[in-house]
Amino acid sequence: MIGSKCRVIFSTILVTLAVSIAFKSRHVLAFAPHYSIHVKTHDALKPTIPLYMTSAVSNMTITTNSNDDDREHVQLKGSQLKPKMLDHEEGPVTAIHSIAEFLNAIENAKTNELVIVKFHAKFCRVCSRVILKYKKMASRLASADNTPVPIKFISVETTANPKIIEQLRVKKFPFLQIYRNKECVASFGTGPAHNFQSIVGDTIDQKLKMSQEDWEAFRDEFKSEIASSIQNLEFLRLESEIGKSCSVRRTGENVSP
């Protein structure tokens, strides 16, 4: 009886290790829209596959309808738990408070600079677990003098920036995007906290190592997705201008003659 239980436990450990090794052997190398993220293995000749359809990663990102320990139920309108909101402003990560700030960070970046954007929700447990990891990553890379191109890190909190979340159709948290020359070149859910470093770190490292020829081939392969990302920024710019116009009009109406 004891021997049978030991065999079951040993088999479970082997399966868990196999899944973990299979997951870590993958790198998120390519851009894809939010509903389909492409993953390439170390063998560059193998075709890309949808990240969310692989058995190793299909359950590794919080969604708006998940309910287990690492994928708690996320309600964009609020949470009964209301934990303390963690702020990035005093560190190497810039917190975004408006559409204008978001667009400024992306559109006024230096030539070829990588802008890393993490989307999170203050009531999301997994998001809270990766904040320190993200800060450490930003401290290491943003201050490094030996990176091929400049790199900066920003964060977008869901309840403080609902228009951005809605326009970019971000439905999973934590979620990450990478922008280069105003174009979104990576977009994916980061999964649970213990995989954040490998998934996000490997993707950033891969983008930093891409040559100009690599970028040209990449932009040609994903030109429709990139065009869609540019259009999203244009819609956000329009939303921002409308908001400014309405604010000016309300202020004018409240001024006494």
Stockholm file with secondary structure:
# STOCKHOLM 1.0

chainA/1-257         MIGSKCRVIFSTILVTLAVSIAFKSRHVLAFAPHYSIHVKTHDALKPTIPLYMTSAVSNMTITTNSNDDDREHVQLKGSQLKPKMLDHEEGPVTAIHSIAEFLNAIENAKTNELVIVKFHAKFCRVCSRVILKYKKMASRLASADNTPVPIKFISVETTANPKIIEQLRVKKFPFLQIYRNKECVASFGTGPAHNFQSIVGDTIDQKLKMSQEDWEAFRDEFKSEIASSIQNLEFLRLESEIGKSCSVRRTGENVSP
#=GR chainA/1-257 SS CHHHHHHHHHHHHHHHHHHHHHHHTCBCCSCCCTTCCEEBCSSTTSCCEEGGGSTTTTTSSEETTCCBTTBCCCCTTCCSSCCCCCCCTTTTEEEECSHHHHHHHHHTSCTTCEEEEEEECTTCHHHHHHHHHHHHHHHHHHTCSCCSSCEEEEEEETTTCHHHHHHHTCCEESEEEEEETTEEEEEEECCSGGGHHHHHHHHHHHHHHCCHHHHHHHHHHTHHHHHHHHHHHHHHHHHHHHHHHHHHHHHHHHSCC
#=GC SS_cons         CHHHHHHHHHHHHHHHHHHHHHHHTCBCCSCCCTTCCEEBCSSTTSCCEEGGGSTTTTTSSEETTCCBTTBCCCCTTCCSSCCCCCCCTTTTEEEECSHHHHHHHHHTSCTTCEEEEEEECTTCHHHHHHHHHHHHHHHHHHTCSCCSSCEEEEEEETTTCHHHHHHHTCCEESEEEEEETTEEEEEEECCSGGGHHHHHHHHHHHHHHCCHHHHHHHHHHTHHHHHHHHHHHHHHHHHHHHHHHHHHHHHHHHSCC
//
